[in-house]
Amino acid sequence: MNYYSLNKIAPNTTFKQAVIKGLAPDKGLYFPENITPLNKALFENIDDLSYPEIAFEAIKQFVTPDIPENVLKTIIDETLSFDFPVVELNDSISTLELFHGPTMAFKDVGARFMARCLGYFNKDNTNLVTVLVATSGDTGGAVANGFLGVKGVNVVILYPSGKVSGIQEKQLTTLGQNIKALEVHGTFDDCQDMVKRAFLDDQLTSQMQLTSANSINVARWLPQLFYFIFAYKQLHHKHKNIVFSVPSGNFGNVCAGMMAQQLGLPVFHFIASNNENKVVTEFLKTQLYQPKPSIQTISNAMDVGNPSNFIRIQEIYKNSFETLKNNLSSYSFSDAETKSALKEIYTKYNYVADPHGAVGYLGCKAYLKEHPNAHCVFLETAHPTKFLDVVEEVIKEKQPLPDQIQEVMGKEKMAVEISTYEELKAFLLNK
């Protein structure tokens, strides 16, 4: 499979080069040249297939011939070393738990897959690759864990000071080895702007090979389509009109779900559930796309004022506003509404959600008011204990720490504080 830049200026390239480069030379996001629907038999016989078998069939076309099938199977087996259970709250609403991996966030799938792809491409390479990534919380931890010890790869993570949870900070600042954390005095958007600027800096890119592990990278983004198919496998006997409510920040997850739909997954509709960062919610009302500075909320991973992956969503629907609107709804909710939802989920269903999942739950409720026959699945994108201060305050119950979280709590934070792009550049050149 070859990939083209969504800016349509750079030449098309291979999966390997798209992964290594992250962004195209014209600074556009890469997108696959073709999307071939899977054989209908896969969905008809899905009960007979394991998760790794499903994932192999779903992703194969996007990575071959650059990754041989036997290698791909190993990568998938190592990526999917944990479960993806669906929990039904009532007849109309379920949640898909994506927090059973090593860092207890959905990004474990994409980060582990990408790390193993890059490790394979780099196995005979003497040139170091530097993975430069901005995080609003969970990406950093997942990338740090996924890339730890990968040969020929250094990882530099930028995160906004005071705007990630204590546990998230521990996960991305305590590993050492080939993982470096930069604590930025600013917002997530500032971190993301610095990363984008680094990719545009000829002086920097002439001296080192930079790539990204944000969802702009095709190897981080595409494997996220797996768990939408896994949810379908668990629900299709009981429910028909399956709708996914996706807590949305950079829009990589919902975009991956749409790719699964393009492959033939029988999904009825998607909901982009936003916090107060609601650029896409407003776009679907007005047809005007107006990025704004991010607003800090308790669902911090969604505090994105200019979602990078929305251009891929538009590409899927050939920039047709009407086609997109027929397949995507979007709602926005305040912190007060999110807290109220956390409490409601706990008191009604004895289920502890995290703030991002709570926003997804609210998206389900809003959609079901108009479409009562749907079955709505919200993505529980991170374990609630990653947001202990918010969750415990709302539900008034102490939460036990899972093993994955306890592991990092006693470790010492290692981070370099920076405020400007010049400081980032100096750090990269002096590493």
Secondary structure, 3 states (H helix, E strand, C coil): CEEEECCCCCCCEEHHHHHHHCCCCCCCCEEECCCCCCCHHHHHCHHHCCHHHHHHHHHHHHHCCCCCHHHHHHHHHHHCCCCCCEEECCCCEEEEECCCCCCCECHHHHHHHHHHHHHHHCCCCCCCEEEEEECCCHHHHHHHHHHCCCCCEEEEEEEECCCCCHHHHHHHHCCCCCEEEEEECCCHHHHHHHHHHHHHCHHHHCCCEEEECCCCCHHHHHHHHHHHHHHHHHHCCCCCCEEEEEECCCCHHHHHHHHHHHCCCCCCEEEEEECCCCHHHHHHHHCCCCCCCCCCCCCHHHCCCCCCCHHHHHHHCCCCHHHHHHHEEEEECCHHHHHHHHHHHHHHHCCCCCHHHHHHHHHHHHHHHHCCCCEEEEEECECHHHHHHHHHHHHCCCCCCCHHHHHHHCCCCCCEEECCHHHHHHHHHHC
